[in-house]
Amino acid sequence: MMDLSQAKIRFNRSEESLLKKIGAIADKLNLETYLIGGYVRDKLLKRACMDIDIVCVGDAIKLSKEVAVIYNLPPPTIFKRFGTAMIKAGEFEVEFVGARKESYNKDSRKPIVQNGSLEDDQNRRDFTINALAFSLNKVSWGKMLDPFRGIEDLKNGVIRTPLSPKVTFTDDPLRMLRAIRFASQLKFDISLETLNGIKECADRIEIISQERITTELNKIILSDKPSIGFKLLHEVGLIEKIFPAMARLRGVDYVNGKGHKDNYFHTLQVLDNVAYKSNDLWLRWAAIMHDIGKPKTKRFNNKIGWTFHGHDAVGAGMTPSIFRKLKLPLDHKMKFVQKLVRLHLRPISLTKENITDSAIRRLLYEAGEDIDQLMMLCEADITTKNEGKQKRYLANYELVKEKMNEIEEKDHIRNWQPPISGEEIMDVFNIGPSREVGIIKNAIKEAILDGDIANSYKEAHSFMLNKAKEMGII
């Protein structure tokens, strides 16, 4: 529970100067003007926020233009469709909007907007903690208008809708994901009534664009403890609708009394473990995806129990289609995630056998510059509650890391290319592009990775000549 008994906002000098000037300009224009929404919430929570939302009862665009002139700033960016304007003032982005009331068509989250009072504007806000308004006019500077007990909800760490949850979520179903995102980011609880409202309206998420869903999903993933959000997504029945491939990880099957772990909650533990060490969104996505192939590869063997053979390769194969469906980038970020999914069992297998230089070289070659992220993911994948096993696994990983450092220092395999190219093979033997060129080039690479020859041009050239003789090329 937070101490917000005084509920006073403390601004730094640049913030206060900016807001008081906006207030003075609003007074000059005879506009009732307030700081509202997320900026008020985050200032009370002492969280950094660079996005300032200003609402005025009247012409917000006129106010934004006057502020830009006084501050000697470029003209505001105006969004006529939404009746809003944006200016950049130093490190802050300031958005101006006129107070309004909204109504919705049941098949769209795009509101029908009319001018309204401050009370109308607060009524349309998604959550009580985002409906707080701080007066900027000189006569009432600092007065907090809190019609829905938002400060009390901030103090108690509660996400709650200002109006009936069914009305709030039916009007704009994206708010269901925003509720879960705020709960995850702020480590707040969602009130029971609001949580039940999400369950009741879950089917409405279908009218929301995939891009907006994925934006909220990424914000949940970037939370300090993303599992909070994903457990809520499961609880309210949204994960099946927005990310069915992940939902299929849920559950435990038993045959002859033998069960496997719940791979959904295992994945969340791995995700939290990665999040504890890295803010990299795509490494966190690799944690989410690392076991995504398990439902397709799950088999029961009477002798050894449940198996998931090949789930690494199957998961890597699923990655592009999942990224495409979720409207995630299909560039190097997807390929990074795919690579880590494909390789995530390799370091684990090395800890279970005598570590050979050849196996280490191959791992370094295939992982390249992503080897450190791969090892971070693999360590995060150790979720056993048995302390003895955990210590043993981690100690084995340290041995693998030491061996990797030795091999890399000696052979420089990361981002390595064989010392002889296909073009040189064609020039030496006066042949064109052909299967034989590929065979020789691959044989050189394999010989170096296996340690049969050194990673040097001289030894590779000699090996190439011998291989060509063996193939009858010379």
N, C-alpha and C positions, 0 to 999 in steps of 0.2 A: 504494500500500500504506500502510495507516494504522499509526501507532505505538500499539499497544495492549498493549505488553509488560507493563505493570504491571496493566492491566485493573482499575483502581480507579475507583469512581464517586465523584464529588465532588457533594455536595448543597449547595444553599443553606440558609440558616438555617431558613426556613419548611418546606422539604421534610424536612430532618433531624428537626425537632421533631415533625412529623406522623408520620413513619415510626417514630421511636423510641417514641412514645406507642402506636402500633398494636402494635409489638413488645412493649411492657410489658403491654398488655391481653391480648395473645395468651399471654404467660407466665402471667399470672394465671389464664387459662382452660385452661392446660396444652395449648396448641395449637401445633404446629410450623407456622410461618408464614413466607412468602417473598414478596418482590417479584419479579414474573416478567413475561416477555414483552416487548412493545414499549417499555415504559418503561425497562427495563434496557438494551435495545439502544440506544435513543436517548440515554440518559445517557452510555453508553460512546462514542457517536459525537458527543457534545456537540451534539445536536439538541434543540430545545425540544419538550417533551411535557407535556401537562396531564392525560393519562389514566393513572391508576395502577391496575395490576392486582395484586391480592393473592390468593395461593392459600394455603390452610391445609389441613393434614391433619386434617379434622374438620368441625365445624359453622361454616361461613363466615357464615351468616345471624346466628347468635348473636354472633359476633365483630363484625359490622357494627353490630348494635344497641348493643353495649357501647361501641364507638367513638363512635357518635352521642350517647350519653348523656354520656360523658366530655367530648366537645367541645361539648356543649350545642347539638347540631344537630337539625334535624327528623328523625323516624324514617326509616330507609333505605327506598328503593323496592325492593321485593322481587319478583323474577321466579321464582315457584315452579316453573314449568315447567323452567327452566334451573338452578335451585338457586343463583341468584346474587342479590346485593344491591348497591345503589348508594347512595353518599352523596356530597354535595357539601361539600367542606371547603375553604373559601376559594376559590382559583382552580383547585383540583383536583377532578376527578371520580374517585372511588375505587370500584373494583368489587371485590367480595369473592366468591370462589368456592371451594368445597371441592375438594380434589384428587380427580380422577376418571379412570376409564378409559372408553373409548367403543368401541362396535361399530356397524356400519352395515348397513342393508339396501341392496342394490345399486340400488334404484330411488329412493332418497331420500338427501339429505345430512343429514337430521335424525338425530342419533346416539341409540343406546340407551345410557343413562348409568348407570354404577355407581360407588359410592364406591371410591376407589383410593389408592395411595401417590403421593408426589411423583414417583417414577420413572414411574408410569403416566401422570401428568399431563404430564410432559415428553415422553413417547412420543407423545402425541396432538397435540402442537404441529405447526404447519405447516412451519416451517423451523428449522434449527439456531440461527440468530441470534435466534429468538423463543422458544427453549427455555431460555434462561439464567435461573437462579434465584438471588436474593440473599437471604440469611437475615436476618430481622428479629428473631429471638429474641436476648435479651441474651447468652446463653452463646456464641452462634455468629455474632453480628452481623457482617455484611459478608462472610461466607463465600460464595463463588461456586460454585454447582454447575453444571457444564458438561459433561454426559455425551456430547455430540455434537460437541465441538470448535467450538462456536459462536463463541467468541472468536477462534479461528484464522480462521474464515470471515469474521468482521467485519474482521479485520486484512487479509485478502487480497481483500476485496470480492466475496464469493461467496454466492449464494443456493443452498442445498442442503437437501433434506428430511432429517429425522432418521431415518426408516425408508425402506424401498424407495419410490421415487417412485410406482410403480404403486399401492402400497397407499395412500399419502398422497392421491393424486389420484382414485383410485377411490372412496375413502371420502367425500371432499368435493371435487368438481371445481372449486368456486369458488377453491380454492387455486392452481389453474393461473393464473388471472387475478391473484391476489395475488402470485404469484412474479414475474410480469411487471411488476406495479405497483411492487413493491419494487425491482426492477432499474432501473426508470425513475426512481423517486424518489431512490434512493440512488446511482444510476450504478454498480451492481454487475453482475457477470456471473452468469448462471445456469450452474451446473455442467453439464457435458455429459450426465451420467447423468440429472439432473433435467430438462434440456431434452428429452431423448429420451423421458422419462416423460410430459411434457406432450403431445408429438406422438402418443404411443401412446394417450393417454387423451382426446384432444381431443373425440371424439364425446360424452363424458360431460357436456360443458357443457350439453347439452340438458335435463338435469334441474334446472338452476339457474333461478330466477325472473329475469325480465328486469330487475326493479328492482335486484337484487343485481349483475347483470352491469353495468348502467349505472352504479351507484355506483363500481365498480372502474374502469370506462372513464373516468369523470369525473376520478378521482384520477390516472390516467395522463395525461390531457389537462392537468391542473394541474401536472404535473412541470415542472422547470426546462427540460428538453429532452424534450418528449413523443415525438419521433421514435424514441427508444430503445425505448419500449414498443410503438409501432406496428410497428416493424421486427420485433420479437420476435413480435408477434401474427401477422404475415405468415409468419415463418419456421416457426412451429409449427402453422400451419393453423387458427388460431382466428378470424382476422379474417373469413373466409368464413362462419363459423357465427354470429358475434355482430353483424356489420355488413356484410352482403353488398353493399349499395350502394357502400360504400367499397372493398371488395375488387375490384369490377368496374373500378375505375380502373387496376388493375395490368396491366402488360404493354405491349409495343410492337408495332404491326403495320407491315408493310412492303409497299409496292406499287411495282414498278419501281424498287426500291432506295431509295425514300423512306419514312422512318419518322417517327413523332412521338415526343415525350418521354413517359416513363413518368409518367402523371399521378398515380399513387399516391405515388411518391417526390417528385414536385414538390409535391404537397399537404403532405407531411411537412416539406419545407423551408419552405413558407409558414407552416405551423403553428409551427415552431421560431422563425421570424423574428418572428411575432406574440408568441410566448411570451417572447422576449427583451425585449420592450417593455411587455407588459401581462399582468397576472394575471387579467384578466376572462375567466371561463369561457366566456361566450357569444360574445365576440369570437373566442376560440379555436375555438369550434364553427363560427363563420362561416368561419374559415380552412379547417376540415375540409370544409365543405360547398360552398365557392365553386366548385369544378369538378365537383361531383357529377353534373351533367347531361351531362358530356362523353361518356360511353359511349353515351347515347341519341342524341346528335347527331353522332357521328363519321361523316364522309364523306370519300371520296377524290376529288379533282379532278385530272384529268390535267395541267392547266396550273399550278395553285398548290399541289398536294399535299394534305395532310390539313387538314380544316376541322372546326370544332365550332360552327357558326353557331347562335345562339340557346340555347347551353348555360346562359347566365345565367337566362333566363326558364324554361327547363325545370327547372333546379336549384331555382329559387324555388318552382316548382310541386310539386316532390318533397319540399320541406322539411316540410310538415305531416305527411305520411304517415310519413316517416322518424322524426320526433319522436314520433309516436303509437306506432310499433312499438317504439321504444327506451324508451318510458315517460318521455320528457322532457317538461317543462312545455309546454303548448299556449297559454300566455298571451303577455304582451308579450315574453318572452324568445325564444320561437319567432318572433314577428313581427319582432323585431330581427334575428335570424339570416336570416330570409327576405328582409328588406329589403336587407341587405348582399350576399346572394347575387345578388339581382336587379340591384343597382346596381354590382357590383364592376368591370364593364368600362367604366363611364361615365367616370371620371377618366382611364383609360388612353386612351380615344378622344379625349378633350380634348387630350391631349399630342401627338396625331398630326395635329392640324389647327389652323387659326387659331382661337384661343380667342375666341368671341363672348360678349358680356355675356349674351345670351339663354340660351346653353347653360349658363353658370355659374349664372344665376338658377334654371333648371330643376333643376339638380343640387342646389343649396342647398334648394330647395323640397321636393324629393322625399326628400332625406336628413334634413332637419330637424336636430334636436339630435344625430343620429348621424353627422354629416358627418366629425368628427375620427376616429371609429373606422373609418369607411369609408376614409378616406385612409390610415390606418395599415395596414389590410388590403391596400389597393392597392399601397402601397410594399413590403409583405412579399411581394407576388406577383411582384416582380422577382427572379428566381432565376438569371438568366443568369450564366455564369462569365466572360463577356467583360467585362473591366473598363471598356473604352471605352463599350460599350453601357449598362452599369450606371450609369456617371456621367452619360451623356446622359439616360437615363430619369429618374434622380433629379433632375437639373437641370430637366427639363420639369415634374416634379411640383411643384417649388418655384415655378415660374411660375404653375401652376394655383392653388396655395395663395395666392400673392400676389394673384392676380386675384379669388379668392373673398373674401379679406379686404376688398378695395376695394369689391366689389359689396355685401357684407353691411353694411359701414359706411354705404354710401349708401342701400341699398334695404331693409335689415332683412328679408330673405326667410326666414331660419330660423324654423320654426314659424309661418309667416305664413298668415293667412287673408285672402281678398279683402275690401276695405273695405266691400262691399255684400253683404248676406246675401240668401238666397232669400226670407225673410219680407218684407224691404223691397221687393224686386222685386214681390212679390204685392200689397203695400199700395199702391205707387205706381201700378200699372196695374190695380188692382182685379180681379185674376185669382186663381184658386185654384191649387193644386199642379198642375203640368202640364209637358209637354215644353218649352214655350217658356221657362218659368222657368229650367230647367236650361241651355238654350242660351244665354240672356243671362248667367247667372252664370259659365258656363264661358268665354264670350267675354271677359268682364271679366278673368278670371284669365289667359287666354292673352295678352291685350293687354298686361297689366302684365309678365308674364314675358318677352314678346318685346321689351319696351321701347318699345312704341307709345304708351303713356301712362304717366305717373308713378304710383308707388304711393301715391296720395292719394285721399281721398274725393271731392274736387271733380272731379278728372279722371275718376274711375270713374263718378260720377253722370252727367256729361255724356256719356260713352261709352255708358252704359246707355240714355239717352234716344234717342241716334242709332241704336243697335242696334234698339230697339223700333220706331222709325219704319221702318227698313229691313225689318223683319219684318211691318210692317202692323198692329202692335198698337195704335199711336196714329197 
